[in-house]
Amino acid sequence: MQKSGRGKPEKFYCDIHHPEECAIKKKLGILADKWNLSILTLFHLRENERRIDKKLRDKDKSGISLSFNQIKKELHSISSKVLTERLNLLLLEGYLNRKEFLVGKMKRTLYSLTEKGKNTKEILMFIQKK
């Protein structure tokens, strides 16, 4: 990213004649974020653990679901505010699903990968190898 005269990074500007470049820049921006990358990678790692453990694999065939607190516990230094922002962005962009339900009188929220989120696995694993 080039810097402007004041030392601030210039924003990416999309060319209306090349909309595919806009989509690529947007996706790369989302995946390049430290916390978005960490959240998506966490889901992929848990999914791999589930595949290895036959008991877990047979019990739940729909994929891994994690609560806000489980994600926060795994990503030690992330604040609640930042985690909330990143989860909302990943939901909005279609990388995560959010499911809310009641357990007794308590509301429970679980997050899981969408197909779009699952499709990031190869990209994320490639990035981590480098």
N, C-alpha and C positions, 0 to 999 in steps of 0.2 A: 504494500500500500504506500503510495507516495505521500509526502508531507507537504502541507501548504506552507506559505511564507511564515506563519506564526508558530510553526513547529507542531501543529496539531495534525493528526492523520486525516486525509481527505476521505470522505465517504465514497463508497462505490456508487457510480451512477449507471443505471441500466439504459442501454440503447434500445429504443422501441423497434428497431429493425432486427434485433437479435435477442428475442425474449428468452431463448434457451440459455443464454449466458446469465441472465438475471436469476433464473431458477438455480443454476449451478452455483453462483455466488451466494445465494441465500442459503442453500443446503450446506455449502462449505462453511459459511459463517456460523451456522447452528452447530455443526459437528466440530468446529474448531474451538468452541468455547470449552474451557477446562471442566466446568461442572456438568454441562450437557454430555460431554464425552464420558465423564466418570459415571453419570447416572445410567446411560445406555450400556456402558461396559459392565456395570454391576448386574444389570438384568441378563446380559449374555453369559456372564460367568455363573450366575445362579442357574440359568437354564442348562448349561453344560453339566453342572453338579447334579441336576435333576435327571439328566439323561444317563449319567453314570450309575446313579443309585436306583436300582430296579424297583425297590419298594415305592419310592417317590414317583417314578415314571408310571407305574401301574395305577397308582392312586389318583393322580391328576394329569389328564391328557391335554388339558387346555392351555398349559403354559404356566410360567411362574408369575406370581402376584406378590407385590411387596407393599407394606404400609409406609406412610410418611416416616414414622419412627424407625422402621427397619432400614430405610434408605439413609436417614440421618445418622444412625448408629454406624453404618458401614463407611460413610463418607465423613470421617471424624471431624474435620475442621470446617465443614459447611455450616453457615448460620441458617436458622429456620426461615428467615426472610429470603435469603438467596435460594434456598431449596424450593420454597413455595413459588418464587418467580420462575425458576428453571422448569419445574414440573408443569406449571401453567403454560409456558412456552412450548414445551414438548407435547402437551395435550393439544394446544392450538394448532401446531404444525402437523399433527397426526402421527407422531411417533409413539405416543402412549395412550392407553385407555384408562379411564377412571371409573371405578364401580363403587357405589355407596350402598350400604345396607345396614340394617339394625341388628345388633346382638343384644338381646334384652332391651334395655333402654338406651344403650350406647350406640351412637352412629359410628360405623367403621368404614374406612375408605381404603381401597386397594388399587394399586396401579399395576398395569401389565403392558407388555409391548403389543403394538398393532403389527399388521403385516409390514407396513412401512418401517416400523422400528426394528422388526426382525431382519429386514433386508439390509440393515446397516452393519450386521455382524462381520462380514468379510472386510468391509472398509475399516472398521474399528480395529480388528485384529491385525490388519496390515499396518495401520498407523502405529500400533503399539510395538510391533516388531522392529520398526525403524528407530 
